[in-house]
Amino acid sequence: MSLKDKLDLQRLPRHIAIIMDGNGRWAKERGQDRLYGHHEGVESVRNIVETCAELGIGYLTLYAFSTENWDRPVYEVNGIMELLVNTIRKEVGTLSKNNIRLNVIGDMSMLPPQAQQEMEEAIALTSHNTGLNLIMALSYSARWEIVNAAQKIALDVKKGTLDPASVTPDVWEKYLCTAGLPDPELMIRTSGECRISNFLLYQLAYAELYFTETRWPDFRNEHLYQAILNYQTRERRFGKTSEQIQQNEEIIS
């Protein structure tokens, strides 16, 4: 039986988030420039997006470029931005063909004008699609997102359109980049690092975390199936006891 056949299709995570780590190290291990790893990582993105669409996953968030990544060498940043523009331009037709809707979270104003334009056009062209929601985290950091949300809330309070006493978790979430999206249930990080690196700090509160030694350019559907199978072995209690969870499942069934 293949890994895919072992999946319980009734218990798939609705939202998967992935920190795509290891492109540079993968390239260095092969005596290549770091940008070579980023180029090869695009094939992994294509494979995982297609796999999630086939499985019927509702949401896939990919951590593509963090706010901190702007501090990398200029040649690498420029190369990544050029790769981003070219990839979006080439793939937008495939996204539409596969009924995939593209969105972006992060500080888009920091992207080069051409990258902003390509992303905006791709978002508009795929806005009517109803399949997989593909969310690219670009120029994103969770601390920036939280501060940005707090500033927006403060402005609305100052304008008198928001009562501070009414700021509940539900209200707070409306000010985040991910407003309207369900929280990730499974977070995957490749390349062996066991941290979440300023990624969706608020939204990952109850996500199951999965870390793999596999470098991102080597990550394919079989690795994704393994992560989902691991997820399906876990009991998601949200602060409750196992007995309470079992009782709820018996009532539902």
C-alpha positions as CSV (number, residue, x, y, z in Angstrom):
1,M,0.0,0.0,0.0
2,S,1.4,3.4,-1.0
3,L,1.6,6.3,1.5
4,K,-1.2,8.1,-0.4
5,D,-3.5,5.0,0.0
6,K,-2.8,5.1,3.8
7,L,-4.2,8.6,4.2
8,D,-7.6,9.0,5.9
9,L,-9.2,11.4,3.4
10,Q,-11.9,12.3,6.0
11,R,-9.2,13.6,8.4
12,L,-7.0,15.7,6.2
13,P,-5.9,19.1,7.6
14,R,-7.9,21.9,6.2
15,H,-5.0,24.3,6.2
16,I,-1.3,23.3,5.8
17,A,1.5,25.9,6.3
18,I,5.1,25.2,5.2
19,I,8.4,26.8,6.0
20,M,10.3,26.0,2.8
21,D,13.8,25.8,4.3
22,G,17.1,24.5,3.0
23,N,17.5,25.8,-0.6
24,G,20.8,27.4,0.0
25,R,22.3,24.5,2.0
26,W,21.0,22.1,-0.7
27,A,22.9,24.0,-3.4
28,K,26.1,24.3,-1.3
29,E,26.1,20.5,-0.7
30,R,26.2,20.2,-4.5
31,G,28.9,22.8,-5.0
32,Q,26.4,25.3,-6.5
33,D,25.5,28.9,-5.8
34,R,22.6,29.5,-3.4
35,L,20.4,30.8,-6.1
36,Y,20.6,27.4,-7.8
37,G,18.8,26.0,-4.8
38,H,16.1,28.6,-5.0
39,H,15.5,27.8,-8.7
40,E,15.3,24.1,-7.9
41,G,13.0,24.8,-5.0
42,V,10.4,26.1,-7.5
43,E,9.8,22.5,-8.7
44,S,9.0,21.5,-5.1
45,V,6.5,24.3,-4.9
46,R,4.8,23.2,-8.1
47,N,4.7,19.5,-6.9
48,I,3.3,20.3,-3.4
49,V,0.7,22.8,-4.7
50,E,-0.5,20.2,-7.3
51,T,-0.6,17.5,-4.6
52,C,-2.6,19.6,-2.2
53,A,-5.1,20.5,-4.9
54,E,-5.5,16.8,-5.8
55,L,-6.1,15.8,-2.2
56,G,-8.7,18.6,-1.7
57,I,-6.7,20.6,0.9
58,G,-8.5,23.9,1.3
59,Y,-5.6,26.2,2.2
60,L,-1.8,26.0,1.7
61,T,0.4,28.8,3.0
62,L,4.0,28.9,1.9
63,Y,6.6,31.0,3.7
64,A,8.5,32.2,0.6
65,F,10.4,35.3,1.8
66,S,10.5,36.8,5.3
67,T,11.0,40.4,6.4
68,E,14.4,39.3,7.7
69,N,15.4,37.9,4.4
70,W,15.9,41.4,3.1
71,D,19.1,41.4,5.1
72,R,20.6,38.7,2.9
73,P,23.3,39.6,0.2
74,V,21.9,41.9,-2.4
75,Y,22.7,39.5,-5.3
76,E,20.7,36.8,-3.6
77,V,17.7,39.1,-2.8
78,N,17.7,40.4,-6.4
79,G,17.9,36.9,-7.7
80,I,15.0,35.7,-5.6
81,M,12.9,38.7,-6.7
82,E,13.6,38.0,-10.3
83,L,12.8,34.3,-9.8
84,L,9.5,35.3,-8.1
85,V,8.5,37.5,-11.0
86,N,9.3,34.9,-13.6
87,T,7.7,32.1,-11.8
88,I,4.4,33.9,-11.2
89,R,4.3,35.0,-14.8
90,K,4.8,31.4,-16.0
91,E,2.5,29.7,-13.5
92,V,-0.6,31.9,-13.4
93,G,-2.1,30.0,-16.3
94,T,-1.6,26.7,-14.6
95,L,-3.1,28.0,-11.3
96,S,-6.2,29.0,-13.2
97,K,-6.4,25.7,-15.1
98,N,-6.2,23.9,-11.8
99,N,-8.8,26.2,-10.1
100,I,-6.3,27.5,-7.6
101,R,-6.8,30.9,-6.0
102,L,-3.6,32.9,-5.2
103,N,-3.3,35.3,-2.3
104,V,-0.4,37.0,-0.6
105,I,0.3,38.0,3.0
106,G,3.0,40.3,4.1
107,D,4.3,43.9,3.5
108,M,3.8,44.0,-0.3
109,S,5.1,47.6,-0.4
110,M,8.6,46.4,0.2
111,L,8.6,44.3,-3.0
112,P,10.1,45.7,-6.2
113,P,7.4,47.4,-8.4
114,Q,7.5,44.7,-11.0
115,A,7.0,42.0,-8.4
116,Q,4.1,43.9,-6.9
117,Q,2.5,44.2,-10.3
118,E,2.9,40.5,-11.2
119,M,1.5,39.5,-7.9
120,E,-1.5,41.8,-8.1
121,E,-2.3,40.6,-11.7
122,A,-2.0,37.0,-10.7
123,I,-4.3,37.5,-7.6
124,A,-6.9,39.3,-9.8
125,L,-6.7,36.6,-12.5
126,T,-7.3,33.7,-10.0
127,S,-9.7,35.5,-7.7
128,H,-12.7,33.6,-9.1
129,N,-11.2,30.2,-8.6
130,T,-12.9,27.9,-6.0
131,G,-10.3,25.2,-5.4
132,L,-7.2,25.3,-3.3
133,N,-6.4,28.7,-1.7
134,L,-2.6,29.2,-2.2
135,I,-1.3,31.9,0.2
136,M,2.3,33.1,-0.4
137,A,3.9,34.8,2.6
138,L,6.2,37.4,1.0
139,S,8.1,40.1,2.9
140,Y,6.2,38.6,5.9
141,S,7.0,38.4,9.6
142,A,4.6,37.5,12.4
143,R,5.9,40.3,14.7
144,W,5.3,42.8,11.9
145,E,1.8,41.5,11.4
146,I,0.9,41.7,15.1
147,V,2.3,45.2,15.4
148,N,0.5,46.2,12.2
149,A,-2.8,44.8,13.6
150,A,-2.3,46.7,16.9
151,Q,-1.7,49.9,15.0
152,K,-4.9,49.5,13.0
153,I,-6.9,48.7,16.1
154,A,-5.4,51.8,17.8
155,L,-6.4,54.0,14.9
156,D,-10.0,52.7,14.9
157,V,-10.2,53.2,18.6
158,K,-8.9,56.8,18.1
159,K,-11.5,57.4,15.4
160,G,-14.2,56.2,17.7
161,T,-15.2,53.3,15.4
162,L,-14.0,50.6,17.8
163,D,-14.6,50.2,21.5
164,P,-11.5,48.8,23.2
165,A,-13.7,46.6,25.4
166,S,-15.1,44.9,22.3
167,V,-11.7,43.7,21.1
168,T,-12.1,39.9,21.4
169,P,-10.0,37.2,19.7
170,D,-12.5,37.2,16.8
171,V,-12.2,41.0,16.4
172,W,-8.4,40.8,16.6
173,E,-8.2,38.2,13.9
174,K,-10.0,40.6,11.5
175,Y,-7.0,42.9,11.6
176,L,-4.5,40.2,10.8
177,C,-3.2,39.5,7.2
178,T,-5.0,36.1,7.4
179,A,-8.4,37.6,8.1
180,G,-11.0,35.2,6.8
181,L,-8.7,32.2,6.7
182,P,-8.8,29.2,9.0
183,D,-5.8,28.7,11.2
184,P,-3.3,26.1,10.0
185,E,-3.8,22.7,11.5
186,L,-0.4,21.3,10.3
187,M,2.8,23.3,10.0
188,I,5.7,21.6,8.2
189,R,9.3,22.9,8.2
190,T,12.0,21.3,6.0
191,S,15.8,21.0,6.4
192,G,16.0,20.0,10.0
193,E,15.5,23.3,11.8
194,C,13.1,22.9,14.8
195,R,11.7,26.4,15.1
196,I,8.9,28.5,13.5
197,S,11.1,31.6,12.7
198,N,8.6,34.4,13.1
199,F,6.0,32.6,11.0
200,L,2.2,32.9,11.9
201,L,2.9,33.2,15.6
202,Y,-0.7,33.9,16.4
203,Q,-2.3,31.5,13.9
204,L,-0.1,28.5,14.9
205,A,-1.2,28.4,18.5
206,Y,-2.8,25.0,18.1
207,A,-1.2,23.7,14.9
208,E,0.6,20.3,14.9
209,L,4.3,20.9,14.1
210,Y,6.2,18.6,11.8
211,F,9.9,18.9,11.2
212,T,11.9,16.9,8.6
213,E,15.5,16.8,7.7
214,T,14.6,16.8,4.0
215,R,15.9,20.0,2.2
216,W,13.1,21.9,0.4
217,P,14.4,21.1,-3.2
218,D,14.0,17.4,-2.4
219,F,10.6,17.7,-0.8
220,R,7.9,16.0,-2.9
221,N,4.4,14.5,-2.5
222,E,5.7,11.4,-0.7
223,H,7.2,13.6,2.0
224,L,3.9,15.5,2.3
225,Y,1.9,12.3,2.6
226,Q,4.3,11.2,5.4
227,A,3.7,14.5,7.2
228,I,-0.1,14.2,6.9
229,L,0.1,10.6,8.1
230,N,2.0,11.7,11.2
231,Y,-0.6,14.5,11.7
232,Q,-3.3,11.9,11.6
233,T,-1.7,9.9,14.5
234,R,-2.1,12.9,16.8
235,E,-4.9,13.7,19.1
236,R,-6.0,17.3,18.9
237,R,-7.4,18.2,22.3
238,F,-7.3,22.1,22.4
239,G,-6.9,22.0,26.2
240,K,-9.5,19.3,26.8
241,T,-8.9,15.7,28.0
242,S,-8.7,12.6,25.9
243,E,-11.9,11.4,27.5
244,Q,-13.8,14.6,26.5
245,I,-12.6,14.3,22.9
246,Q,-13.7,10.6,22.7
247,Q,-17.1,11.5,24.2
248,N,-17.6,14.3,21.6
249,E,-16.6,11.9,18.7
250,E,-19.1,9.3,20.0
251,I,-21.9,11.9,20.1
252,I,-21.0,13.0,16.6
253,S,-21.0,9.5,15.3
